[in-house]
Amino acid sequence: MFKITKSHAFTHTVNVQTPIDGDQHREDSFQARFKMLPSDALDAFDMSTDQGTKDFLRAAVLSTEDVMGEDDKPVAHSSELLEQLIAAYNVRIAMVNTYFKAVTKARLGN
């Protein structure tokens, strides 16, 4: 049974590929809680630009967990942390991909 709600949020693991030496990548992950945006709201974001992608994530990301600082201590979610995350291209792309994979699978299942 499908339940219609005014708003929907979900938490998914964001897998980030970080380039390292030797043509290799390290996979890191953290949790992100997303707000499912209505499809007409998505039209406001030009996802082909850095600014549009950043604006989309500012609207869609409610919180993050399991993010560590350089001192290996957990970093609490804040708007400053979100800005640091979305400033990194590989993290920004991983977050966008995670969101759309989640809502696409949800749409395919309904």
Backbone bond lengths (Angstrom), bond angles and torsions (degrees), N, CA, C in turn:
res aa  C-N    CA-C-N  psi(-1)  N-CA   C-N-CA  omega(-1)  CA-C   N-CA-C  phi
1 M - - - 1.451 - - 1.525 108.37 -
2 F 1.310 116.70 137.40 1.463 123.22 178.06 1.513 109.12 -97.13
3 K 1.333 115.90 130.44 1.463 120.73 178.98 1.525 108.50 -108.24
4 I 1.315 116.70 123.02 1.457 121.91 179.04 1.526 108.75 -84.43
5 T 1.313 116.43 133.25 1.468 121.28 179.43 1.524 108.93 -132.80
6 K 1.326 115.58 158.42 1.463 120.02 178.61 1.518 111.85 -71.96
7 S 1.316 116.10 -33.22 1.465 119.61 177.45 1.524 108.37 -142.86
8 H 1.302 114.41 152.41 1.455 119.87 -178.83 1.520 108.30 -139.80
9 A 1.322 116.25 135.23 1.465 121.86 177.00 1.521 107.99 -130.37
10 F 1.316 115.27 152.44 1.461 120.32 -179.38 1.524 109.41 -149.59
11 T 1.322 115.30 152.10 1.464 121.84 177.72 1.516 108.68 -112.74
12 H 1.329 115.95 129.94 1.461 121.67 178.11 1.525 109.42 -135.64
13 T 1.310 115.25 156.96 1.457 121.44 176.07 1.519 108.94 -80.27
14 V 1.331 115.08 129.55 1.460 121.67 175.99 1.526 106.89 -100.35
15 N 1.323 116.81 118.24 1.463 122.33 178.40 1.515 108.58 -98.99
16 V 1.334 115.03 120.12 1.462 121.91 -175.79 1.517 109.52 -109.60
17 Q 1.314 116.06 127.58 1.464 122.11 174.99 1.532 107.94 -93.52
18 T 1.345 115.73 115.48 1.455 121.19 -179.64 1.523 109.03 -109.23
19 P 1.337 117.60 121.44 1.462 119.32 179.48 1.527 111.21 -64.48
20 I 1.316 115.87 138.25 1.461 122.58 174.41 1.529 107.96 -130.78
21 D 1.308 116.82 175.88 1.465 121.03 -178.13 1.524 112.21 -60.33
22 G 1.321 115.79 157.90 1.450 121.78 175.87 1.512 114.21 76.03
23 D 1.329 116.97 30.54 1.467 121.27 -179.94 1.530 112.45 56.97
24 Q 1.304 117.18 32.52 1.460 123.11 -178.23 1.531 109.77 -112.92
25 H 1.318 114.47 168.42 1.465 121.86 174.76 1.520 109.10 -132.62
26 R 1.305 114.87 145.94 1.464 121.55 172.75 1.526 106.43 -105.42
27 E 1.327 116.45 131.94 1.464 119.21 177.30 1.523 108.96 -96.65
28 D 1.309 114.68 120.74 1.465 122.48 174.92 1.514 107.42 -114.72
29 S 1.309 116.70 161.65 1.464 118.70 179.20 1.520 110.90 -146.67
30 F 1.307 114.45 156.35 1.467 122.40 172.69 1.521 107.29 -151.15
31 Q 1.306 115.69 168.74 1.458 122.01 179.70 1.528 109.38 -97.91
32 A 1.313 116.00 137.60 1.466 120.70 173.92 1.518 108.47 -128.79
33 R 1.312 115.04 136.41 1.464 121.25 174.22 1.520 106.80 -101.38
34 F 1.317 114.71 123.20 1.456 121.91 -176.61 1.516 110.71 -111.54
35 K 1.320 114.77 149.20 1.460 121.94 169.43 1.528 105.81 -97.25
36 M 1.316 117.29 128.87 1.455 120.16 177.55 1.522 107.88 -76.76
37 L 1.322 115.01 116.63 1.458 120.76 -177.50 1.519 110.10 -87.06
38 P 1.320 117.60 144.66 1.473 120.03 175.49 1.527 109.56 -62.96
39 S 1.309 116.49 148.07 1.467 119.95 -176.05 1.528 112.23 -59.42
40 D 1.331 118.61 -34.24 1.463 118.97 179.09 1.524 112.10 -68.80
41 A 1.331 117.67 -26.75 1.469 121.04 176.74 1.525 110.90 -70.07
42 L 1.316 116.90 -29.90 1.464 120.54 -179.76 1.525 111.54 -64.84
43 D 1.325 116.93 -27.43 1.460 120.77 179.96 1.531 112.34 -62.31
44 A 1.323 117.24 -20.66 1.460 121.47 -178.91 1.530 112.42 -75.15
45 F 1.331 117.29 -13.83 1.456 121.08 -175.41 1.521 110.79 -107.51
46 D 1.320 116.21 124.88 1.462 120.81 175.38 1.528 107.22 -86.56
47 M 1.310 115.58 94.46 1.453 121.31 -174.18 1.530 112.54 -72.37
48 S 1.318 117.69 -3.02 1.462 120.27 177.17 1.529 111.66 -88.04
49 T 1.340 116.90 -2.31 1.462 120.84 179.11 1.518 110.69 -119.25
50 D 1.329 115.51 154.81 1.470 119.97 176.31 1.525 110.56 -59.71
51 Q 1.338 116.36 -44.73 1.461 119.85 -177.74 1.520 111.54 -63.12
52 G 1.317 117.46 -42.88 1.455 120.72 179.41 1.515 112.19 -63.93
53 T 1.330 116.43 -38.92 1.466 120.79 178.45 1.524 110.73 -67.03
54 K 1.319 116.09 -42.77 1.474 120.16 178.20 1.530 110.79 -63.34
55 D 1.324 116.80 -43.65 1.465 120.49 179.23 1.532 110.69 -62.72
56 F 1.329 116.32 -40.32 1.460 120.39 177.01 1.531 110.36 -59.11
57 L 1.330 117.06 -47.72 1.472 119.69 -178.72 1.524 111.76 -66.12
58 R 1.309 117.92 -36.13 1.472 120.28 175.80 1.527 110.57 -59.95
59 A 1.320 116.96 -35.17 1.466 121.16 179.72 1.524 112.15 -80.18
60 A 1.330 117.76 -33.31 1.465 121.03 -170.91 1.525 114.61 -93.85
61 V 1.327 118.42 -28.37 1.473 120.55 -175.15 1.527 109.30 -87.63
62 L 1.333 114.90 120.87 1.463 120.95 178.26 1.521 111.81 -90.55
63 S 1.327 116.64 -37.88 1.464 120.37 -179.22 1.522 109.80 -164.97
64 T 1.335 114.67 167.57 1.461 121.61 175.69 1.522 108.33 -135.00
65 E 1.323 115.71 154.91 1.464 122.35 175.82 1.516 108.43 -140.62
66 D 1.316 115.84 162.33 1.467 122.80 176.81 1.520 112.53 66.21
67 V 1.340 116.74 32.56 1.454 121.49 173.83 1.526 106.87 -101.97
68 M 1.330 115.61 129.18 1.460 121.47 -178.30 1.523 109.87 -109.77
69 G 1.332 115.19 146.06 1.453 120.59 175.83 1.518 110.69 -84.87
70 E 1.320 116.60 177.65 1.465 121.22 178.74 1.519 111.81 -60.67
71 D 1.326 117.10 -23.28 1.469 121.76 178.88 1.530 112.25 -87.41
72 D 1.337 116.82 9.32 1.469 123.73 -179.57 1.523 113.56 64.21
73 K 1.326 116.31 23.17 1.464 121.04 175.69 1.534 108.19 -106.59
74 P 1.343 116.15 145.86 1.469 119.06 179.78 1.525 111.64 -59.83
75 V 1.321 115.05 143.16 1.464 121.67 177.28 1.524 107.26 -111.23
76 A 1.321 115.63 121.81 1.462 120.77 179.67 1.521 109.91 -69.14
77 H 1.329 114.99 147.36 1.469 119.42 179.18 1.521 109.99 -64.68
78 S 1.313 114.83 138.95 1.467 122.68 175.60 1.520 107.37 -158.26
79 S 1.308 116.33 169.18 1.463 118.84 177.13 1.525 110.38 -65.59
80 E 1.332 117.07 -31.90 1.465 120.63 177.16 1.524 110.69 -65.51
81 L 1.330 117.39 -42.29 1.458 120.49 178.39 1.525 109.87 -64.18
82 L 1.321 117.83 -44.21 1.462 120.21 179.09 1.522 110.31 -58.38
83 E 1.319 117.71 -41.49 1.467 120.76 178.76 1.525 110.94 -63.82
84 Q 1.332 117.78 -38.53 1.466 120.55 176.71 1.525 110.73 -64.34
85 L 1.324 116.41 -42.34 1.461 120.41 -179.14 1.525 111.40 -64.87
86 I 1.320 116.83 -47.69 1.467 118.48 -175.84 1.526 112.44 -76.98
87 A 1.326 117.89 -12.34 1.466 120.30 174.92 1.528 111.00 -72.13
88 A 1.335 117.04 -25.54 1.465 121.56 179.71 1.528 108.37 -86.44
89 Y 1.323 116.62 118.94 1.455 121.67 -174.60 1.526 112.22 -55.17
90 N 1.334 117.52 -46.41 1.469 119.81 -176.69 1.523 111.86 -65.49
91 V 1.313 117.11 -33.93 1.469 120.63 178.39 1.532 109.80 -72.83
92 R 1.313 115.78 -43.56 1.471 120.64 -179.62 1.531 110.77 -59.42
93 I 1.320 117.00 -46.43 1.462 120.77 179.93 1.526 110.65 -64.46
94 A 1.336 116.88 -40.31 1.471 120.36 179.30 1.526 110.82 -62.93
95 M 1.323 117.46 -39.47 1.463 120.65 179.90 1.528 111.12 -67.72
96 V 1.326 116.57 -43.86 1.468 120.30 178.77 1.526 109.67 -62.22
97 N 1.335 116.80 -46.77 1.465 120.22 179.93 1.525 111.63 -60.49
98 T 1.322 117.12 -40.74 1.467 120.90 179.51 1.521 110.57 -62.28
99 Y 1.326 116.75 -45.76 1.467 120.46 179.52 1.529 110.67 -59.08
100 F 1.322 116.78 -52.24 1.466 119.27 -174.12 1.522 112.51 -70.57
101 K 1.313 117.77 -32.47 1.468 118.94 174.30 1.523 110.04 -64.13
102 A 1.318 116.74 -39.48 1.474 120.42 -179.52 1.520 110.98 -66.28
103 V 1.329 117.81 -48.31 1.470 118.50 -176.18 1.517 111.69 -75.69
104 T 1.317 117.96 -28.18 1.457 119.98 176.89 1.521 110.73 -67.24
105 K 1.327 115.70 -44.33 1.468 118.80 178.38 1.526 109.27 -63.64
106 A 1.328 117.10 -40.42 1.460 120.26 178.77 1.529 110.05 -61.29
107 R 1.337 116.50 -43.72 1.454 119.67 -179.18 1.525 111.13 -65.88
108 L 1.336 116.36 -39.84 1.456 118.95 -179.89 1.509 111.66 -65.42
109 G 1.326 117.15 -29.65 1.457 120.68 -177.71 1.513 114.09 -82.28
110 N 1.329 117.46 -12.53 1.471 120.90 -176.99 1.498 110.99 -100.60
